[in-house]
Amino acid sequence: MRTKLKTAVIFGVGLLIGAAVSFLCLGRMNQQQYARSYATGVIEQAFLASELRANRQVELSKRIESNLPGAVLAIHQNTSLQSVPESQSALRSVKHFYEVNGVTIPQEIAPILSDLPSRQ
């Protein structure tokens, strides 16, 4: 009887230690992911500022606009990207861009954007 109790206590302590270590590791990974995402955003902002400062806004606009269909397809085809709530907001933002600016939605993404659920 004592050995069963001792085994159960050791198992419980091991389980708690494992849970604590997992919690710490996952928290650290989350912090690193946030830091990478933030740093990438800063790099992007610096690039945009450089392009605008060099009076290349027309080329920049064309480059960004040409990347939108690929971004929409990436979200649509990748379940990892679809799993975050921001993906729907991103798709709505692209749809809004085309509607507000009177730009024809490219054929390869038109069905994706037209099938977006309404905002909730």
C-alpha positions as CSV (number, residue, x, y, z in Angstrom):
1,M,0.0,0.0,0.0
2,R,2.8,2.4,0.8
3,T,4.5,1.7,-2.5
4,K,1.4,2.6,-4.4
5,L,1.0,5.9,-2.4
6,K,4.7,6.7,-2.9
7,T,4.4,6.0,-6.7
8,A,1.3,8.2,-6.9
9,V,3.0,11.0,-5.1
10,I,6.1,10.8,-7.3
11,F,3.9,10.7,-10.4
12,G,2.0,13.7,-9.2
13,V,5.1,15.7,-8.4
14,G,6.6,14.8,-11.8
15,L,3.4,15.8,-13.5
16,L,3.4,19.2,-11.7
17,I,7.1,19.8,-12.6
18,G,6.4,18.8,-16.2
19,A,3.5,21.2,-16.4
20,A,5.5,24.0,-14.9
21,V,8.4,23.5,-17.4
22,S,6.0,23.3,-20.3
23,F,4.3,26.5,-19.2
24,L,7.6,28.3,-19.0
25,C,8.9,27.0,-22.3
26,L,5.7,27.8,-24.2
27,G,5.6,31.3,-22.6
28,R,9.2,31.9,-23.8
29,M,8.3,30.7,-27.3
30,N,5.3,33.1,-27.4
31,Q,7.5,36.0,-26.3
32,Q,10.0,35.2,-29.0
33,Q,7.3,35.0,-31.7
34,Y,5.9,38.3,-30.6
35,A,9.4,39.8,-30.7
36,R,10.0,38.5,-34.2
37,S,6.7,39.7,-35.4
38,Y,7.3,43.2,-34.0
39,A,10.8,43.4,-35.5
40,T,9.5,42.4,-38.9
41,G,6.9,45.1,-38.6
42,V,9.6,47.7,-37.8
43,I,11.6,46.5,-40.8
44,E,8.6,46.9,-43.0
45,Q,7.8,50.4,-41.7
46,A,11.4,51.5,-42.3
47,F,11.3,50.1,-45.9
48,L,8.0,51.9,-46.5
49,A,9.4,55.2,-45.1
50,S,12.5,54.9,-47.3
51,E,10.4,54.3,-50.4
52,L,8.1,57.2,-49.6
53,R,11.0,59.5,-48.7
54,A,12.6,58.7,-52.1
55,N,9.3,59.7,-53.8
56,R,8.7,56.2,-55.1
57,Q,5.1,56.1,-53.8
58,V,3.6,55.1,-57.2
59,E,6.0,52.1,-57.6
60,L,5.5,51.2,-53.9
61,S,1.7,51.3,-54.4
62,K,1.9,49.1,-57.5
63,R,4.2,46.6,-55.7
64,I,2.0,46.4,-52.7
65,E,-1.2,46.0,-54.8
66,S,0.5,43.3,-56.9
67,N,1.2,41.3,-53.7
68,L,-2.4,41.3,-52.5
69,P,-3.7,38.4,-54.6
70,G,-0.8,36.2,-53.4
71,A,-1.4,37.1,-49.8
72,V,-5.1,36.3,-50.1
73,L,-4.3,32.9,-51.7
74,A,-1.8,32.2,-49.0
75,I,-4.4,32.8,-46.3
76,H,-7.0,30.8,-48.2
77,Q,-4.8,27.8,-48.8
78,N,-3.0,27.6,-45.4
79,T,-4.9,26.2,-42.4
80,S,-2.4,27.7,-40.0
81,L,-3.0,31.2,-41.4
82,Q,-6.8,30.6,-41.4
83,S,-6.7,29.6,-37.7
84,V,-6.0,33.1,-36.4
85,P,-8.9,35.6,-36.2
86,E,-6.9,38.2,-37.9
87,S,-7.0,36.3,-41.1
88,Q,-10.6,37.2,-41.7
89,S,-9.8,40.8,-40.9
90,A,-7.0,40.7,-43.4
91,L,-9.2,39.3,-46.1
92,R,-11.9,41.9,-45.4
93,S,-9.2,44.7,-45.5
94,V,-8.1,43.5,-49.0
95,K,-11.8,43.4,-50.1
96,H,-12.3,46.9,-48.7
97,F,-9.2,48.1,-50.6
98,Y,-10.6,46.9,-53.9
99,E,-14.1,48.3,-53.2
100,V,-13.0,51.7,-51.9
101,N,-10.5,52.3,-54.7
102,G,-12.7,51.0,-57.5
103,V,-10.1,48.5,-58.5
104,T,-11.3,45.3,-60.2
105,I,-10.7,42.3,-57.9
106,P,-8.4,39.8,-59.7
107,Q,-10.2,36.7,-60.9
108,E,-8.1,34.3,-58.8
109,I,-9.2,35.8,-55.5
110,A,-12.7,37.1,-56.5
111,P,-14.5,34.0,-55.3
112,I,-12.5,34.0,-52.0
113,L,-13.4,37.6,-51.2
114,S,-17.0,37.3,-52.3
115,D,-17.5,34.3,-50.0
116,L,-16.4,36.2,-46.9
117,P,-18.9,35.9,-44.0
118,S,-20.4,39.2,-42.9
119,R,-18.8,41.0,-40.0
120,Q,-20.0,39.9,-36.6
